[in-house]
Amino acid sequence: MRRYKRKNSLRLKGYDYSQAGAYFVTILTYKRQHYFGEIIDSKMSLSPFGEVASRCWYEIPAHMPSVELDAFVIMPNHMHGILIL
């Protein structure tokens, strides 16, 4: 199994990531397969896996009340979102 490693960290040197703030999160699918759906006529059409991913995103505050959700998007093989802690 090939693992992708970044040469350079995306983390800001010296920044305390335990403090409150807005955090940009990216989640990739296994082997970047198009599990979350497909783009049809320039619109994302979610698969059943994509529907689950979307539902789980919106349920985060129910499990972690101190977390707020901001912008969120699902693409065929990844998702992006902003969490406010």
Secondary structure, 3 states (H helix, E strand, C coil): CCCCCCCCCCCCCCCCCCCCCEEEEEEECHHHCCCCEEEECCEEEECHHHHHHHHHHHHHHHHCCCCEEEEEEECCCEEEEEEEC
